[in-house]
Amino acid sequence: MGQPFASARATFALFFGNRGFFPADLIAGARDDLAKAVAAAGHDALIPPVDLTRYGAVETREEGRKYAAWLAEQAGHYDGVILSMPNFSDENGAIAALQDCGVPILLQAYPDEIGKMDFEHRRDSYCGKFSIADVFHQYRLPFTMLEPHVVHPLSAAFGQNLADFAAICRVVKGMRRFSIGCIGARTTAFKTVRFDEIALQKAGITVETFDLSDLFRRVEAMPDSAARVVDRRDRLAGYTNCLKVPGDKMLTLAKVGVAIDDYVDEFNLESVAIRCWTEMQAVLGIAPCVLLSALNDRGVVASCEIDICSAVTMRALQLASNKPAACLDWNNNYGDDLDKVILFHCGPVAQSLMTAKGEVTDHKMFAKGNPGCGWGSNEGRIAAFPTTLSNCKTEDGKLTVYLTEGEFTQDPIEAEYFGCAGVCRIDGLQKKLIRLAQGGFRHHTTVGVGHLTLPLREAFERYLGYDLVDLG
């Protein structure tokens, strides 16, 4: 039901370059090294047959065309290509092989060893990497280079390269084409969440729109005793602390959850954004916060307040980390510490990102004027973890994204503070806030687990063509 998290296990097609006057055993060693490295990192490798070309590597244009034909046979079964240079390697064969591969390409070049710099052992991959990079640039074929410039496949540094490259591949694959369900119209008071549907479509992001009246109709048509409703209510009761929620409100929350699942399944949605107030409270007497929390924990990105742009960057963050992301308000200063901010929302944060199970309450913002109308706010505190913050805007037909990093801390927030919140420390926060506000970015930010700027920047700029504001 819905789209699960992308598998962290990637499949890489391996490519081995060659220059004919280098010894053949360098190729054989590279084929063995790369296969071991990929397996050790928890990924899968597609390795060209050793008899496909001389030594199972690519040197000439003709060998490149043979590799391209082999790769075409594997279409849809690999997420990226690792181009390994055991020696200088030939740029003409490489471009013939990979110019139509359609996925991210990681350039890996072997280091030379002091004491093995004679003609029989010297690799010259350090220099050859520039030649292949130059020709790929001339052909406008995007590729990835990571530090260090030369690296042995069995080293810890290359293990980190593989982790970063797998994240890049997940983001590129998951962001090139996906759909967001827009459930309800933009809340009238929130011009800050305006978006350009055509600009998103140009980036491969389809927005499917649904009127809230259709959601209400679906909910009204569901019997309380329907098996799906009872099952959803029971699962919700086990997901977080729902002991205070009246029985009729639990059933309504369950019905709304089932209805959202139906939209996801019927329209093949990877993400949803929902108009969460004030009609939900006036008509149904609930707030859908906890339902969005559960969706995010299941891998279906869910943002509130019809913030479609936040749903976009939440998906990217989720793909990069393979963990839930969250949409939060830039909400409060934290005392006199200029690099700390309280990030908050009413309760759509995935339970797995919180310090403990939340408590579902009558949404205090709505209950103040009409008690009992807002059951569904999942209150709690966000756990401490390193984080990446991002959001985007659609302006002048372009999709522009920002990135920065910080740390959720263990700093306390008083018990009386409503909703789900955490203290986040961000170096140089004050200057960054000015850049965001003057740059036309919204009052929401989205957060993911881990420092993900490297893979996200690479995916956004090099492969997806987004405009990027790197806040540092």
C-alpha atoms as one frame of an Amber mdcrd trajectory, in Angstrom:
protein
   0.000   0.000   0.000   1.811   3.105  -1.220   5.443   3.348  -2.254   8.011
   1.832   0.156  11.404   3.302   0.850  13.843   2.876  -2.005  16.214   0.012
  -1.400  19.597   1.191  -0.163  21.065  -1.629  -2.263  22.117  -0.307  -5.661
  23.202  -2.117  -8.805  26.247  -0.719 -10.590  27.337  -1.616 -14.095  31.127
  -1.842 -14.110  33.287  -0.464 -16.907  37.032  -1.005 -17.188  39.195   1.260
 -19.333  42.471   0.300 -20.992  45.451   1.497 -23.010  47.072  -1.339 -24.944
  50.693  -0.904 -23.897  49.825  -1.385 -20.217  50.033  -4.930 -18.746  46.896
  -7.094 -18.950  47.111  -8.115 -15.303  46.073  -4.576 -14.273  42.669  -5.193
 -15.874  42.248  -8.591 -14.251  43.112  -7.099 -10.870  40.626  -4.253 -11.320
  37.791  -6.608 -12.276  38.402  -8.552  -9.096  38.900  -5.461  -6.866  35.750
  -3.659  -8.040  33.565  -6.729  -7.656  34.812  -7.200  -4.077  34.399  -3.514
  -3.213  30.829  -3.303  -4.472  29.811  -6.500  -2.674  31.480  -5.375   0.567
  29.494  -2.126   0.408  26.217  -4.069   0.185  25.525  -3.417  -3.493  25.336
  -5.511  -6.651  27.566  -5.391  -9.731  26.912  -6.101 -13.396  30.279  -7.095
 -14.860  30.834  -7.330 -18.619  31.933 -10.808 -19.787  35.698 -11.098 -19.845
  35.531 -12.269 -23.475  33.361  -9.355 -24.620  36.524  -7.420 -25.507  40.260
  -7.857 -25.126  40.843  -8.422 -21.396  37.181  -7.582 -20.664  38.044  -3.863
 -20.825  37.391  -1.069 -23.338  40.132   0.567 -25.365  38.873   1.232 -28.886
  35.704   2.742 -30.317  34.705  -0.708 -31.553  35.119  -2.174 -28.075  33.133
   0.780 -26.734  30.267  -0.031 -29.102  30.329  -3.654 -27.936  30.116  -2.503
 -24.331  27.252  -0.124 -25.203  25.321  -2.992 -26.796  25.919  -5.164 -23.717
  24.803  -2.317 -21.453  21.637  -1.815 -23.539  20.730  -5.429 -22.842  20.862
  -4.634 -19.108  18.602  -1.555 -19.448  16.494  -0.963 -16.346  18.644  -3.247
 -14.215  21.385  -0.828 -13.133  21.310   2.457 -11.233  24.722   3.848 -12.157
  27.989   3.034 -13.903  31.395   2.857 -12.237  34.088   3.676 -14.794  37.286
   2.159 -13.466  40.670   3.197 -14.809  43.288   0.598 -13.868  45.628   2.531
 -16.196  45.502   5.716 -18.273  42.568   4.277 -20.309  41.191   5.412 -23.647
  38.721   8.293 -23.856  37.350   7.394 -27.312  36.315   3.925 -26.222  34.819
   5.303 -23.015  32.580   7.862 -24.713  31.435   5.340 -27.334  30.497   2.975
 -24.534  28.698   5.345 -22.175  27.324   8.354 -24.015  23.799   6.858 -24.018
  23.836   5.060 -20.653  21.316   7.492 -19.099  22.470   7.073 -15.493  25.080
   8.679 -13.218  28.694   7.719 -13.950  31.395   7.584 -11.254  34.993   7.976
 -12.424  37.432   5.878 -10.357  41.164   5.933 -11.092  43.793   3.717  -9.511
  46.688   5.287  -7.573  50.291   4.597  -8.462  52.549   3.153  -5.775  55.938
   4.488  -4.745  58.465   1.829  -5.672  56.320   0.609  -8.565  56.818   3.466
 -10.998  58.776   1.563 -13.636  57.321   1.015 -17.106  55.923  -2.407 -16.181
  53.959  -1.178 -13.168  53.173   2.529 -13.617  49.466   3.168 -14.234  49.209
   6.905 -15.097  45.510   6.837 -14.149  45.939  10.181 -12.381  46.437  11.829
 -15.773  44.084   9.586 -17.710  41.180  10.606 -15.520  41.509  14.152 -16.867
  41.400  12.912 -20.461  38.187  10.985 -20.006  36.638  13.822 -17.968  37.546
  16.335 -20.690  35.992  14.285 -23.483  32.845  13.607 -21.445  32.567  17.356
 -20.856  32.920  18.007 -24.597  30.074  15.578 -25.260  28.002  17.119 -22.452
  27.835  13.737 -20.738  27.428  14.302 -16.986  29.708  12.364 -14.658  30.699
  12.317 -11.009  34.167  12.799  -9.514  34.671  12.360  -5.784  37.674  12.907
  -3.540  40.411  11.693  -3.631  41.379  12.006  -7.293  42.889   8.507  -7.328
  41.695   5.801  -4.941  42.093   2.062  -4.594  38.756   0.204  -4.750  39.504
  -1.779  -1.585  40.230   1.331   0.512  37.960   2.908   3.125  37.932   6.112
   1.056  36.391   4.290  -1.890  33.856   2.700   0.448  32.669   6.223   1.274
  32.690   7.064  -2.445  30.357   4.117  -3.046  27.992   5.231  -0.258  27.836
   8.735  -1.716  27.435   7.473  -5.274  24.616   5.121  -4.266  22.822   8.101
  -2.688  23.347  10.154  -5.855  21.884   7.331  -7.946  18.839   6.980  -5.665
  18.110  10.716  -5.832  18.527  10.911  -9.611  16.424   7.825 -10.263  13.707
   8.850  -7.815  13.489  12.530  -8.797  13.580  12.310 -12.606   9.924  11.354
 -12.751   7.444  11.133  -9.882   3.965  12.290  -8.853   2.680  14.360  -5.938
  -0.962  14.281  -4.870  -2.296  17.727  -4.009  -5.308  17.049  -1.762  -7.226
  20.298  -1.512  -6.597  23.832  -2.698  -3.881  26.068  -1.293  -4.930  27.438
   2.083  -6.052  30.989   1.271  -3.960  32.601   3.988  -0.727  30.942   2.827
   0.550  32.618  -0.320   3.977  31.453   0.814   3.222  27.940  -0.493   2.355
  28.998  -4.030   3.985  26.886  -6.734   4.241  26.687 -10.514   2.860  23.365
 -11.699   4.355  23.723 -15.193   7.843  24.442 -13.829   7.597  21.246 -11.804
   6.431  19.281 -14.833   9.456  20.501 -16.779  11.528  18.838 -14.049   9.565
  15.585 -14.419   7.357  16.175 -11.356   3.631  15.668 -11.976   1.066  17.207
  -9.620  -2.295  15.418  -9.412  -4.986  17.561  -7.772  -7.998  16.418  -5.749
 -10.729  18.507  -4.153 -11.301  18.149  -0.426 -14.976  17.493  -1.154 -13.932
  14.238  -2.836 -11.937  13.236   0.240 -14.914  14.028   2.477 -17.216  12.000
   0.187 -14.906   8.997   0.393 -14.753   9.240   4.189 -18.522   9.569   4.519
 -19.072   6.455   2.391 -16.924   4.207   4.627 -18.776   2.162   7.264 -17.281
   2.239  10.753 -17.113  -1.555  10.736 -15.254  -1.877   7.405 -12.267  -4.172
   7.827  -9.843  -1.612   6.349 -11.077   1.079   8.728 -10.812  -1.129  11.811
  -7.361  -2.327  10.758  -6.136   1.227  10.199  -7.531   2.360  13.554  -5.764
  -0.493  15.330  -2.464   0.160  13.552  -2.723   3.861  14.381  -3.297   2.977
  18.048  -0.075   0.970  18.002   1.899   3.585  16.095   1.738   6.309  18.754
  -0.064   7.141  22.000  -3.737   7.578  21.087  -5.208   6.930  24.540  -6.814
  10.370  24.816  -8.471  10.276  21.391 -12.257   9.706  21.490 -13.394   6.534
  19.740 -15.353   8.306  17.021 -12.365  10.516  16.189 -10.097   7.461  15.942
 -12.477   5.997  13.368 -12.536   9.266  11.421  -8.755   9.464  11.427  -8.643
   5.864  10.212 -11.061   6.611   7.379  -9.052   9.620   6.239  -5.935   7.456
   6.325  -7.613   4.817   4.155  -8.814   7.492   1.713  -5.315   8.946   1.357
  -3.952   5.441   0.729  -6.523   5.013  -2.014  -5.334   8.202  -3.737  -1.735
   6.978  -3.479  -2.591   3.593  -4.994  -5.057   4.770  -7.650  -2.792   7.505
  -9.013   0.637   5.942  -8.334   1.679   8.787  -6.044   5.080   8.904  -4.367
   4.198  11.996  -2.313   1.167  13.874  -1.022   0.501  17.366   0.284  -2.764
  18.031   2.069  -4.899  21.026   2.950  -4.971  20.358   6.675  -7.022  23.302
   7.939  -9.637  24.611   8.567 -12.144  22.426   6.681 -10.787  19.225   8.224
 -11.649  20.589  11.637 -15.011  22.112  10.682 -16.315  19.087   8.752 -14.535
  16.051  10.206 -13.381  17.244  13.622  -9.827  15.998  13.146  -6.338  17.211
  12.248  -4.468  14.843   9.879  -1.003  15.436  11.417  -0.553  11.915  12.811
  -1.622  10.395   9.488   1.129  12.328   7.707   3.582  11.177  10.379   2.697
   7.537   9.684   2.886   8.024   5.906   6.392   9.464   6.213   7.455   6.483
   8.307   6.128   4.175   5.580   8.143   5.939   2.883   5.295   7.958   1.332
   6.395  11.596   1.575   3.639  13.677   3.169   3.678  17.429   3.743   1.028
  19.642   5.257  -0.501  23.020   4.333  -0.437  22.086   0.607   3.302  22.726
   0.538   4.126  20.998  -2.733   7.656  22.423  -2.865   8.433  20.974   0.558
   7.189  17.598  -0.691   9.745  17.849  -3.514  12.766  18.334  -1.240  11.425
  15.905   1.361  11.478  13.235  -1.346  15.045  14.102  -2.308  16.190  14.003
   1.324  14.401  10.712   1.880  16.000   9.171  -1.203  19.473  10.365  -0.222
  19.282   9.042   3.350  16.816   6.166   2.888  15.130   7.486   6.037  12.088
   9.725   6.585  12.256  13.481   6.057  10.123  16.179   7.680   8.606  19.563
   6.862   9.081  22.102   9.673   8.587  25.801  10.383  11.506  28.151  11.029
   9.672  28.889  14.241  11.509  30.293  17.281  14.849  31.622  18.447  16.492
  29.547  21.176  17.391  32.048  23.857  20.401  34.157  22.922  22.193  31.525
  20.821  22.208  33.004  17.319  23.131  29.695  15.686  20.205  27.776  17.200
  16.569  27.692  16.103  13.490  25.777  17.213  12.091  23.926  14.205   8.468
  22.902  14.689   5.296  21.569  13.226   2.041  20.404  14.721   2.764  16.698
  14.442   3.468  15.335  10.930   7.030  14.320  11.875   7.750  10.608  11.404
   7.671   8.796  14.748  11.095   7.299  13.978  12.628  10.809  14.032  11.294
  11.547  17.524  12.861  10.877  20.930   9.928   8.672  21.980   6.357   7.883
  21.026   4.305  11.005  20.606   0.913  11.723  22.119  -2.076  12.459  19.918
  -3.949  15.487  21.206  -6.746  17.846  20.295  -4.837  20.386  18.175  -4.366
  23.273  20.599  -4.552  25.940  17.888  -8.067  24.859  16.898  -9.212  23.597
  20.290  -8.743  27.100  21.698 -11.859  28.261  19.878 -13.684  24.960  19.359
 -12.605  22.164  21.714 -12.758  18.670  20.241 -12.445  19.708  16.587  -8.751
  18.979  16.032  -7.897  15.480  17.211  -4.770  14.260  15.431  -1.824  16.436
  16.445   1.069  14.094  17.363   3.051  15.950  20.014   6.606  15.146  21.028
  10.238  16.103  20.490  12.615  15.567  17.592  15.630  13.389  18.346  19.240
  14.564  18.120  20.890  13.743  14.783  22.985  15.417  12.081  20.697  16.925
   9.482  20.519  18.494   6.043  18.052  21.328   5.460  16.564  22.076   2.062
  13.595  23.542   0.275  12.805  24.841  -3.177  10.844  27.466  -5.049   9.369
  27.606  -8.533  10.049  31.013 -10.033  10.317  32.219 -13.639   9.765  28.673
 -14.844  12.745  27.298 -12.899  13.124  24.999  -9.917  15.612  26.457  -7.410
  16.764  24.507  -4.358  18.858  25.448  -1.338  21.022  23.196   0.831  22.723
  23.589   4.190  23.604  21.352   7.111  23.150  21.420  10.864  22.618  19.284
  13.953  19.484  18.614  15.979  20.644  18.891  19.582  19.482  17.524  22.928
  18.670  21.017  24.189  15.406  20.929  26.148  12.186  22.625  25.101   9.701
  23.202  27.907   6.836  20.722  28.226   4.258  23.455  27.608   5.563  24.009
  24.054   2.866  22.718  21.694   3.482  20.298  18.823   6.560  18.386  17.687
   9.783  20.383  17.782  13.539  20.213  18.131  16.454  22.577  18.603  18.704
  22.732  15.540  22.172  24.257  15.475  23.263  25.718  12.113  26.591  27.525
  11.709  26.139  31.063  10.412  22.375  30.797  10.800  21.619  34.515  10.870
  23.208  35.241   7.478  21.546  32.171   6.008  18.115  33.298   7.188  18.607
  36.651   5.464  19.619  34.924   2.207  16.571  32.662   2.370  14.101  35.420
   3.138  15.484  37.842   0.553  15.720  34.998  -1.954  11.990  34.262  -1.817
  12.102  30.953   0.048   9.259  29.897   2.298   8.687  29.797   6.036   9.035
  26.006   5.921  12.248  24.058   5.658  12.595  20.330   5.161  15.055  18.168
   7.057  16.645  14.784   6.434  18.789  12.466   8.517  22.527  12.881   7.978
  24.823  15.311   6.203  23.678  14.812   2.622  24.846  17.951   0.821  27.455
  16.150  -1.294  25.119  13.623  -2.973  22.215  16.071  -3.196  24.309  18.834
  -4.749  25.723  16.393  -7.284  22.281  15.029  -8.170  20.560  18.428  -8.324
  23.154  20.308 -10.364  24.842  17.697 -12.517  22.069  15.279 -13.384  18.687
  16.922 -12.681  19.452  20.464 -13.830  18.012  22.312 -10.819  19.314  25.761
  -9.924  21.106  25.472  -6.583  21.663  27.952  -3.777  24.396  26.432  -1.609
  24.138  28.170   1.768  27.313  26.477   2.989
